[in-house]
């Protein structure tokens, strides 16, 4: 992923107003991100833990989506799989994250959701740079490049569902 500036990130959000994008808290270590190992930039808001953000390149330009984490106070300790990178986590390692739809549909209160790694470190899990524990990733014969391509296809499909007007 190409390094992004604060201006690039704030201008990229498709489901936020300009005021919301201006007020969102960016990662403090933005300049120190391992850009060469990232396929998308994802982070949680430290001041509001139920908020998260994802920015990636779609069609050659940065596209960002603001997310909300669903309440996960079910009390059950299950293993869940991230719908983007297909990593399995136990406990709170995977969260249902919802995004307000872009445009008029979002103004009417419509949203879409998907299950994502709670730490939004999907790129690190796919590349083997981070482990979610034994059995968290299935053994596959795909190359890392193919795993990344599949992950990004799934993320782009989710972002498309946010921007699609249906």
Phi, psi and omega in degrees: 000141177285140178302142180247146176265167176303319180297315179303314184295310183297327180280349189275344190287124184266345183237029178225153173284166178298323179294318177297317180295325179292328183271346184294148183273120179274159176301136180294331182261037184304317181291337183261010180296144177280070189307324182292341178255004181256140172254339171207155177263120179230139179205158175257148179281115182296334180277339181219084188300345178274002178251142177216163183218145177226131176229130177214176178268125175232118181064029177088356178233154180293132178230125182244150179227129174273135185237156171236138177273133177288154177296127183246035183270048180280339180082354180266139181258080181259163170266132180232155182247134174293132181284348182264306184258354178063033174266136179263133179234153173260162178065230184265022183287343176233136181232146170284120180243131181247149179232132173296136179293153179284157173071207184300323180300318178291325178295334178274001176096008180281145179214166175228159181217164175204163177268125181231155172304130184300330180269359179055033180258035183306318180301319180291322179293317181295323181276356180077016180276344178219145181242141176260012178106174181300135177078007183285332179236130178288146175289126181228154179269004179286148175286165178301321179298319178292322177297319179295317180299317178295315180301314182291327175297320179292319179293316179296325177296320177295314180298323177298322179292334177286320185272341180291140186268034178239000000 
